[in-house]
Amino acid sequence: MASAKASRFLRLKHIAVPYANTFQLSFVRSHATALHIPIDTLGSSSPPRKWTRQEVKDVYDSPLMELVFRSATVHRAYHDPSKVQLCTLLNIKTGGCTEDCSYCAQSSRYSTGLKASKLIDIEPVLAEARKAKENGSTRFCMGAAWRDLNGRKNGFKKILEMVREVRGMGMEVCTTLGMLSAEQAKQLKEAGLTAYNHNLDTSREFYPKVITTRSYDERLETIENVRQAGISVCSGGIIGLGESDNDRIGLIYEMSQLPAPPESFPVNALVPIPGTPLGDNERVSFTEILRTISTARIVLPTSIVRFAAGRNTFSEAEQAMCFMAGANAIFTGEKMLTTPTSGWDEDISMFGRWGINPLGSFENQAESAKSVKKTEAEGSPGSSPRESVATTTAGVTLLPVCIHPRACTCPT
């Protein structure tokens, strides 16, 4: 009997689902109720059903250690837990923005000491992209401090050329340029843009206390234009704006209501900038950022959770726990727009100490699609999920234990 059970587990190891085996996914499925995870969000290539706000709240309010366990379990069912993407963000047009985002050093409405600049020429941008690639970054992001692209025909032409050239280097390319029309999104797609970043920042309810010059629905309109153009959506928020837990729940809930989950969900910890209305805000605690990342991973299982601004204010051990909970991309290099971040050497060294490998360009999208197709073609094993995953003794379900050889790389 023991031999037959071992044989079954060994077979399950080779049945692919996104970045895990059916052994793991079945475990998540069979414990979905206890994990507060809607069962039909797991292991399917079809669009997940929409979460209710109460369901998101139930996840967020879980005891923290239990929440991290849940998120790590979901993370392993959809992603390779040993891989984290290195991304680099370059400010290609600094300051002078007409918006009143209360956290931003680049708003022309605040005295932050930041000097506004014109759009950088193409060649210096490409030099920075080459440098990023040489240092291990696989996504290169370009940000311009603009409300929108209206009246910026020549600047937009330069940016389209930047996108084409960086994509030609074999890197993923992301831009954040403010609001986009459907036609502008189409042109960016034709130039080879991989992703477009347009954050919702916070909940719909708290948003007017942070920004008044651009509505929440205008942000959603840009996100929809990006999605319709076939560009990956990168959209997340900032923790530490003065929002409540309910606002963090609201942000993640809004993301779960999009027609398709965002390809990326950046989680930023506010870096208070002197001179801005939020310049005196307290720094976000580790438990707040960990709880947000963990909840996002469960609610948005297929999205890349990007641990973005403010990461360098947390210790290495705290960052590692965020990776375990589901964060699988970071920004590295020298700066994130106007705020400092860790350098490449520092982050690569950290990866080595924790057994993390950098994610390759386009690796997550390609492998995920391939794994889903393979899963659908092969189907699941004949035994029921609960039978093949765990044993039950006196009514208590025991966690599965890997029975593979000692050298096994099975994530269980």
C-alpha positions as CSV (number, residue, x, y, z in Angstrom):
1,M,0.0,0.0,0.0
2,A,2.8,2.4,0.9
3,S,4.6,1.7,-2.3
4,A,1.4,2.4,-4.4
5,K,0.9,5.6,-2.5
6,A,4.5,6.7,-3.1
7,S,4.1,5.8,-6.8
8,R,1.0,8.0,-7.1
9,F,2.8,11.0,-5.5
10,L,5.7,10.6,-7.9
11,R,3.4,10.6,-10.9
12,L,1.7,13.7,-9.6
13,K,5.0,15.5,-9.4
14,H,5.2,15.6,-13.2
15,I,1.6,16.8,-14.0
16,A,2.1,20.5,-14.8
17,V,0.0,23.3,-13.6
18,P,1.4,26.9,-13.6
19,Y,4.7,26.4,-11.8
20,A,3.6,23.6,-9.5
21,N,2.3,20.0,-9.7
22,T,-1.2,18.8,-9.3
23,F,-0.3,17.5,-5.8
24,Q,0.1,21.1,-4.7
25,L,-2.9,22.6,-6.6
26,S,-5.2,19.8,-5.3
27,F,-4.0,20.6,-1.8
28,V,-5.1,24.2,-2.3
29,R,-8.4,23.1,-3.9
30,S,-9.2,20.7,-1.1
31,H,-8.5,23.3,1.5
32,A,-10.0,26.3,-0.4
33,T,-12.8,26.8,2.1
34,A,-10.4,26.9,5.1
35,L,-8.1,29.2,3.1
36,H,-11.0,31.6,2.2
37,I,-10.2,31.1,-1.5
38,P,-13.1,30.8,-4.0
39,I,-12.6,27.3,-5.5
40,D,-13.2,28.4,-9.1
41,T,-10.2,30.9,-8.9
42,L,-7.8,28.0,-8.8
43,G,-5.9,26.3,-11.7
44,S,-8.1,27.5,-14.5
45,S,-7.1,29.3,-17.7
46,S,-10.6,30.9,-17.9
47,P,-11.3,34.3,-16.3
48,P,-11.8,33.9,-12.6
49,R,-15.1,34.8,-11.0
50,K,-15.3,38.2,-9.3
51,W,-14.5,38.3,-5.6
52,T,-16.9,40.1,-3.3
53,R,-15.5,42.8,-1.1
54,Q,-16.4,40.7,2.0
55,E,-14.4,37.8,0.7
56,V,-11.3,40.0,0.2
57,K,-11.8,41.4,3.7
58,D,-12.0,37.8,5.1
59,V,-8.7,37.1,3.6
60,Y,-7.1,40.3,4.7
61,D,-8.3,40.0,8.3
62,S,-6.9,36.5,8.7
63,P,-4.3,36.0,11.5
64,L,-1.0,37.1,9.9
65,M,0.9,33.9,10.1
66,E,-2.1,32.0,8.7
67,L,-2.5,34.5,6.0
68,V,1.2,34.2,4.9
69,F,0.8,30.4,4.8
70,R,-2.3,30.7,2.6
71,S,-0.6,33.1,0.2
72,A,2.6,31.1,0.0
73,T,0.5,28.0,-0.8
74,V,-1.4,29.9,-3.6
75,H,1.9,31.4,-4.8
76,R,3.5,27.9,-5.3
77,A,0.4,26.7,-7.3
78,Y,0.8,29.5,-9.9
79,H,4.4,30.6,-9.9
80,D,7.9,29.3,-9.4
81,P,8.6,30.4,-5.8
82,S,12.4,30.4,-6.4
83,K,12.2,33.1,-9.1
84,V,11.8,36.9,-8.7
85,Q,12.0,39.4,-11.6
86,L,14.5,42.2,-11.6
87,C,13.1,45.4,-13.1
88,T,14.7,48.8,-13.6
89,L,12.7,52.1,-13.8
90,L,14.1,55.2,-15.5
91,N,12.6,58.7,-15.2
92,I,12.7,59.9,-18.8
93,K,11.0,63.2,-18.0
94,T,11.3,64.6,-14.5
95,G,9.0,67.0,-12.6
96,G,6.7,69.8,-13.8
97,C,3.6,67.6,-13.6
98,T,0.3,69.6,-13.4
99,E,-1.4,66.9,-11.3
100,D,-1.8,67.3,-7.5
101,C,-1.0,63.7,-6.3
102,S,-0.3,64.5,-2.7
103,Y,2.5,62.0,-2.4
104,C,4.5,63.0,-5.5
105,A,7.7,65.0,-5.6
106,Q,7.2,65.6,-9.3
107,S,4.0,67.8,-9.0
108,S,4.6,71.4,-9.9
109,R,2.2,72.4,-7.1
110,Y,4.7,71.5,-4.3
111,S,8.1,72.8,-3.3
112,T,10.2,69.7,-3.1
113,G,13.5,71.0,-4.5
114,L,13.1,68.8,-7.6
115,K,14.2,70.5,-10.8
116,A,12.0,69.8,-13.8
117,S,13.6,68.5,-17.0
118,K,12.7,67.9,-20.6
119,L,12.3,64.5,-22.1
120,I,15.6,62.7,-22.3
121,D,17.1,62.0,-25.7
122,I,16.8,58.5,-27.1
123,E,20.5,57.4,-26.9
124,P,21.0,58.0,-23.2
125,V,17.8,56.0,-22.5
126,L,19.1,53.1,-24.5
127,A,22.4,53.3,-22.7
128,E,20.6,52.9,-19.4
129,A,18.6,50.0,-20.8
130,R,21.8,48.2,-21.9
131,K,23.3,48.8,-18.4
132,A,20.2,47.4,-16.8
133,K,20.2,44.3,-19.0
134,E,23.9,43.7,-18.3
135,N,23.2,43.8,-14.6
136,G,20.4,41.3,-14.8
137,S,17.2,43.3,-15.2
138,T,14.7,41.8,-17.6
139,R,12.1,44.5,-17.6
140,F,13.0,48.1,-18.4
141,C,10.4,50.7,-17.4
142,M,10.3,54.4,-18.5
143,G,8.3,57.0,-16.7
144,A,7.4,60.5,-17.7
145,A,5.8,63.1,-15.3
146,W,2.9,64.0,-17.5
147,R,-0.9,64.1,-16.9
148,D,-1.4,62.8,-20.5
149,L,0.1,62.8,-24.0
150,N,-2.1,65.5,-25.5
151,G,0.0,68.0,-27.4
152,R,3.1,65.9,-27.1
153,K,3.3,64.5,-30.6
154,N,7.1,64.8,-31.0
155,G,7.8,63.5,-27.5
156,F,5.5,60.5,-28.1
157,K,7.3,59.7,-31.3
158,K,10.6,59.6,-29.4
159,I,9.1,57.3,-26.8
160,L,7.8,55.0,-29.4
161,E,11.3,54.7,-30.8
162,M,12.6,54.1,-27.3
163,V,10.1,51.2,-26.9
164,R,11.1,49.7,-30.2
165,E,14.8,49.8,-29.4
166,V,14.5,48.4,-25.9
167,R,12.3,45.6,-27.1
168,G,14.9,44.9,-29.7
169,M,17.3,44.2,-26.9
170,G,15.2,41.2,-25.8
171,M,13.9,43.0,-22.7
172,E,10.3,43.5,-21.5
173,V,9.3,47.1,-21.9
174,C,7.0,49.1,-19.7
175,T,6.0,52.7,-19.7
176,T,4.0,55.0,-17.4
177,L,3.1,58.3,-19.2
178,G,-0.2,59.3,-17.6
179,M,-3.6,58.9,-19.2
180,L,-3.7,57.2,-22.6
181,S,-6.3,57.3,-25.4
182,A,-7.2,54.1,-27.3
183,E,-5.2,55.3,-30.3
184,Q,-2.1,56.0,-28.2
185,A,-2.3,52.6,-26.6
186,K,-2.6,51.0,-30.0
187,Q,0.6,52.8,-31.2
188,L,2.5,51.7,-28.1
189,K,1.4,48.1,-28.8
190,E,2.6,48.3,-32.4
191,A,5.9,49.6,-31.2
192,G,6.3,46.5,-29.0
193,L,5.3,47.7,-25.6
194,T,5.0,44.8,-23.1
195,A,3.1,46.5,-20.3
196,Y,1.7,49.9,-19.2
197,N,1.7,51.0,-15.6
198,H,-1.2,53.1,-14.4
199,N,-1.9,52.7,-10.7
200,L,-5.2,53.1,-9.0
201,D,-3.2,54.1,-5.9
202,T,-5.9,53.3,-3.3
203,S,-9.6,52.5,-2.8
204,R,-12.2,54.4,-4.7
205,E,-13.5,55.9,-1.4
206,F,-10.1,57.3,-0.2
207,Y,-8.9,58.3,-3.6
208,P,-10.3,61.9,-3.6
209,K,-8.3,62.6,-0.4
210,V,-5.1,61.9,-2.3
211,I,-5.8,63.3,-5.8
212,T,-8.3,65.7,-7.2
213,T,-7.0,66.4,-10.7
214,R,-7.8,63.0,-12.2
215,S,-10.8,60.8,-11.3
216,Y,-10.8,57.2,-10.4
217,D,-12.9,56.4,-13.5
218,E,-10.4,58.2,-15.7
219,R,-7.7,55.9,-14.4
220,L,-9.9,52.9,-15.1
221,E,-10.6,54.2,-18.6
222,T,-6.8,54.3,-19.3
223,I,-6.5,50.7,-18.0
224,E,-9.3,49.6,-20.3
225,N,-7.6,51.3,-23.3
226,V,-4.4,49.5,-22.5
227,R,-6.1,46.1,-22.1
228,Q,-8.1,46.6,-25.3
229,A,-4.9,47.3,-27.2
230,G,-3.4,44.0,-26.1
231,I,-0.9,45.5,-23.7
232,S,-0.4,43.9,-20.3
233,V,-1.8,46.0,-17.5
234,C,0.4,46.9,-14.6
235,S,-1.6,48.5,-11.8
236,G,-1.4,48.6,-8.1
237,G,-1.2,51.1,-5.3
238,I,0.6,52.9,-2.5
239,I,0.5,51.9,1.2
240,G,0.9,54.6,3.7
241,L,-1.1,57.4,2.3
242,G,-3.1,57.7,5.5
243,E,-5.6,55.1,4.3
244,S,-7.3,52.5,6.5
245,D,-7.2,48.7,6.2
246,N,-10.5,48.9,4.5
247,D,-9.0,51.1,1.8
248,R,-6.3,48.5,1.2
249,I,-9.0,45.9,0.9
250,G,-10.9,48.2,-1.4
251,L,-7.8,48.6,-3.7
252,I,-7.3,44.8,-4.1
253,Y,-11.1,44.4,-4.5
254,E,-11.1,46.9,-7.4
255,M,-8.3,45.0,-9.1
256,S,-10.3,41.8,-8.8
257,Q,-13.2,43.4,-10.6
258,L,-11.3,44.2,-13.8
259,P,-12.3,42.2,-16.9
260,A,-9.0,40.2,-16.5
261,P,-6.5,40.3,-13.6
262,P,-3.7,42.7,-14.1
263,E,-0.5,41.2,-15.3
264,S,1.3,43.0,-12.5
265,F,0.2,44.4,-9.2
266,P,2.8,46.8,-7.8
267,V,2.8,47.3,-4.0
268,N,4.5,50.6,-3.0
269,A,5.4,51.6,0.5
270,L,5.1,55.4,0.7
271,V,8.4,57.2,0.8
272,P,7.4,60.5,2.4
273,I,8.8,63.5,0.4
274,P,9.4,66.7,2.3
275,G,7.4,69.5,0.7
276,T,4.5,67.3,-0.3
277,P,1.2,67.1,1.7
278,L,2.2,63.6,2.8
279,G,5.8,64.5,3.6
280,D,5.3,64.0,7.4
281,N,3.5,60.7,7.1
282,E,4.8,57.8,9.2
283,R,6.6,55.0,7.4
284,V,4.6,51.9,6.7
285,S,5.2,49.0,9.1
286,F,6.4,45.6,7.8
287,T,3.2,43.8,8.9
288,E,1.1,46.3,6.9
289,I,3.1,45.6,3.7
290,L,3.2,41.9,4.3
291,R,-0.5,41.7,4.9
292,T,-1.2,43.6,1.7
293,I,1.2,41.5,-0.4
294,S,-0.3,38.3,1.0
295,T,-3.9,39.3,0.3
296,A,-3.0,40.4,-3.2
297,R,-1.4,37.1,-3.9
298,I,-4.5,35.1,-2.9
299,V,-7.0,37.4,-4.7
300,L,-4.8,37.9,-7.8
301,P,-3.1,34.5,-8.0
302,T,-1.9,34.8,-11.6
303,S,-0.5,38.4,-11.3
304,I,3.1,39.2,-10.7
305,V,3.2,41.1,-7.3
306,R,5.8,43.7,-7.6
307,F,7.5,44.9,-4.4
308,A,8.2,48.4,-5.6
309,A,9.0,51.8,-3.9
310,G,10.1,51.7,-0.3
311,R,11.4,48.1,-0.5
312,N,14.9,49.2,0.6
313,T,13.4,50.5,3.9
314,F,12.7,46.9,5.0
315,S,15.4,44.5,6.3
316,E,16.6,41.6,4.1
317,A,14.7,39.1,6.3
318,E,11.5,41.1,5.9
319,Q,12.0,41.3,2.2
320,A,12.5,37.5,2.1
321,M,9.3,36.9,3.9
322,C,7.5,39.1,1.4
323,F,9.0,36.9,-1.4
324,M,7.8,33.8,0.4
325,A,4.3,35.3,0.7
326,G,4.1,35.9,-3.0
327,A,6.0,39.0,-4.1
328,N,7.9,38.0,-7.2
329,A,9.3,41.1,-8.8
330,I,11.4,44.0,-7.5
331,F,12.8,47.3,-8.8
332,T,16.5,47.5,-8.7
333,G,19.3,49.8,-9.9
334,E,19.7,53.3,-8.5
335,K,16.3,55.0,-8.3
336,M,12.6,54.5,-8.8
337,L,11.7,57.8,-10.4
338,T,12.7,60.1,-7.5
339,T,13.1,57.7,-4.6
340,P,16.2,55.5,-3.9
341,T,16.3,51.8,-4.3
342,S,18.8,49.0,-3.8
343,G,21.5,48.4,-6.3
344,W,21.9,45.4,-8.6
345,D,24.9,44.0,-6.7
346,E,23.1,44.2,-3.4
347,D,20.0,42.5,-4.7
348,I,21.8,39.8,-6.6
349,S,23.7,39.0,-3.4
350,M,20.5,38.9,-1.4
351,F,19.0,36.5,-4.0
352,G,22.0,34.2,-3.5
353,R,21.7,34.1,0.2
354,W,18.0,33.1,0.0
355,G,18.2,30.7,-3.0
356,I,16.3,33.0,-5.3
357,N,17.0,33.1,-9.1
358,P,16.2,36.1,-11.4
359,L,13.2,35.6,-13.7
360,G,14.0,35.8,-17.4
361,S,12.4,38.1,-19.9
362,F,8.9,36.9,-20.9
363,E,9.5,33.8,-18.8
364,N,6.4,34.0,-16.6
365,Q,4.0,34.6,-19.4
366,A,5.3,31.9,-21.7
367,E,5.7,29.3,-19.0
368,S,2.3,30.0,-17.5
369,A,0.5,29.7,-20.8
370,K,2.4,26.4,-21.6
371,S,1.6,25.0,-18.2
372,V,-2.1,25.7,-18.4
373,K,-2.3,24.1,-21.9
374,K,-0.5,21.0,-20.7
375,T,-2.7,20.7,-17.6
376,E,-5.9,21.0,-19.7
377,A,-4.5,18.4,-22.2
378,E,-3.5,15.8,-19.5
379,G,-6.3,16.3,-17.1
380,S,-6.1,15.4,-13.4
381,P,-5.4,12.0,-11.8
382,G,-8.2,9.6,-11.2
383,S,-8.1,9.9,-7.5
384,S,-10.1,12.7,-5.8
385,P,-8.1,15.8,-4.8
386,R,-8.5,15.0,-1.1
387,E,-7.4,11.4,-1.5
388,S,-4.3,12.3,-3.4
389,V,-3.3,15.2,-1.3
390,A,-3.7,14.6,2.4
391,T,-4.7,11.9,4.9
392,T,-7.4,12.3,7.6
393,T,-7.0,11.0,11.1
394,A,-9.7,11.3,13.7
395,G,-11.3,14.0,11.6
396,V,-8.1,16.1,11.4
397,T,-6.6,16.7,7.9
398,L,-2.9,16.3,8.0
399,L,-0.6,18.3,5.7
400,P,1.1,16.4,2.9
401,V,4.8,15.6,3.3
402,C,7.1,15.1,0.4
403,I,8.3,11.5,0.0
404,H,10.7,12.1,-2.8
405,P,14.4,11.5,-2.6
406,R,16.5,13.8,-0.5
407,A,17.8,15.6,-3.6
408,C,14.3,16.3,-4.8
409,T,13.4,19.9,-5.8
410,C,9.7,19.4,-5.2
411,P,8.5,22.7,-3.6
412,T,6.3,20.8,-1.1
